[in-house]
Amino acid sequence: MTTTRQNGSLFTNIQNNIATIEFGHPASNSFPSVLLERLTKELNEVAKNDAVSVIILKSEGERAFCAGASFDELVSISNLESGKQFFSGFANVINAMRTCGKLIVGRVQGKTVGGGVGLAAACDYVLATENASIKLSEFTIGIGPFVIEPAVKRKIGLAALSELTLDATNWKNAYWAKEKGLFAKVLETNKELDEELEIFTFKLASYNPEALSEMKRVLWDGTSDWDVLLTDRAAISGELVLSEFTKNALSKFSKK
């Protein structure tokens, strides 16, 4: 069942020390700003919950995991401040994932574009299916994956990031993403994905929560400047989206 709500949906279910946060949007699970704000707030709330030691991040439906930022909102940006605010949405989510103190396991069941790749990269462990191809297509509309770049590079390295960013029109398959370190395991079907997810997170949640929290801190060592860095990156994208090139590119996409 997928949501029909224009601003998307967000639900959290907590069982056995595991918080499952599920987001959804009728446009291939893309993110309008309001949904990014809700996800940031939810991650910050779950971070304070001592009954939670592991977080599962997943999206609705059987198809796309996440189509990135809302295209409709992207088209409507008219000034630098609104552009910076728009791109700060994913910056805030990534920083909330980074600082929440809980290990995050991503469930990626399908195609993932742009900011969605950033979300997967900001997870501490990702299980995916064979359908989970990825693409960073930002160059095709005159911007770049500046906000999510630190998270993606931290996970897959500079060479793979360059390949993914510069080859902006082509999908990389799930096994490429696994080989580069974005995905930990690739399963054939959603059923197998969910079985593996249940077994893995149940084991993870049985470990000493203090050890898990310390490991989270160690894994993210060296990223304390990201609050400033990602905000600065949002400003770069906010400026580029106002360029003549991007306005023309977006108008062509709008007509398709």
Secondary structure as the mmCIF struct_conf table of DSSP 4:
data_model
#
loop_
_struct_conf.conf_type_id
_struct_conf.id
_struct_conf.beg_label_comp_id
_struct_conf.beg_label_asym_id
_struct_conf.beg_label_seq_id
_struct_conf.end_label_comp_id
_struct_conf.end_label_asym_id
_struct_conf.end_label_seq_id
TURN_TY1_P TURN_TY1_P1 GLN A 6 ASN A 7
STRN STRN1 SER A 9 GLN A 15
TURN_TY1_P TURN_TY1_P2 ASN A 16 ASN A 17
STRN STRN2 ILE A 18 GLY A 24
TURN_TY1_P TURN_TY1_P3 PRO A 26 ASN A 29
STRN STRN3 PHE A 31 PHE A 31
HELX_RH_AL_P HELX_RH_AL_P1 SER A 33 ALA A 47
TURN_TY1_P TURN_TY1_P4 LYS A 48 LYS A 48
TURN_TY1_P TURN_TY1_P5 ASP A 50 ALA A 51
BEND BEND1 SER A 53 SER A 53
STRN STRN4 VAL A 54 SER A 59
BEND BEND2 GLU A 60 ARG A 63
BEND BEND3 PHE A 65 PHE A 65
STRN STRN5 CYS A 66 CYS A 66
STRN STRN6 ALA A 69 ALA A 69
HELX_RH_AL_P HELX_RH_AL_P2 PHE A 71 SER A 76
BEND BEND4 ASN A 79 ASN A 79
HELX_RH_AL_P HELX_RH_AL_P3 LEU A 80 THR A 99
BEND BEND5 CYS A 100 LYS A 102
STRN STRN7 LEU A 103 VAL A 108
BEND BEND6 GLY A 110 GLY A 110
STRN STRN8 THR A 112 VAL A 113
TURN_TY1_P TURN_TY1_P6 GLY A 114 GLY A 114
HELX_RH_AL_P HELX_RH_AL_P4 GLY A 115 ALA A 122
BEND BEND7 CYS A 123 ASP A 124
STRN STRN9 TYR A 125 THR A 129
TURN_TY1_P TURN_TY1_P7 GLU A 130 ASN A 131
STRN STRN10 ILE A 134 LYS A 135
HELX_RH_3T_P HELX_RH_3T_P1 GLU A 138 ILE A 141
TURN_TY1_P TURN_TY1_P8 GLY A 142 GLY A 142
TURN_TY1_P TURN_TY1_P9 PHE A 146 ILE A 148
HELX_RH_AL_P HELX_RH_AL_P5 GLU A 149 LEU A 166
BEND BEND8 ASP A 167 ASP A 167
TURN_TY1_P TURN_TY1_P10 ALA A 168 THR A 169
BEND BEND9 ASN A 170 ASN A 170
HELX_LH_PP_P HELX_LH_PP_P1 TRP A 171 TRP A 171
STRN STRN11 LYS A 172 LYS A 172
HELX_LH_PP_P HELX_LH_PP_P2 ASN A 173 ASN A 173
HELX_RH_AL_P HELX_RH_AL_P6 ALA A 174 LYS A 180
TURN_TY1_P TURN_TY1_P11 GLY A 181 GLY A 181
BEND BEND10 LEU A 182 LEU A 182
BEND BEND11 ALA A 184 ALA A 184
STRN STRN12 LYS A 185 LEU A 187
BEND BEND12 GLU A 188 THR A 189
HELX_RH_AL_P HELX_RH_AL_P7 ASN A 190 ALA A 205
TURN_TY1_P TURN_TY1_P12 SER A 206 SER A 206
BEND BEND13 TYR A 207 TYR A 207
HELX_RH_AL_P HELX_RH_AL_P8 PRO A 209 LEU A 219
TURN_TY1_P TURN_TY1_P13 TRP A 220 GLY A 222
TURN_TY1_P TURN_TY1_P14 SER A 224 ASP A 225
HELX_RH_AL_P HELX_RH_AL_P9 TRP A 226 LEU A 240
TURN_TY1_P TURN_TY1_P15 VAL A 241 LEU A 242
BEND BEND14 SER A 243 SER A 243
HELX_RH_AL_P HELX_RH_AL_P10 GLU A 244 LYS A 255
#
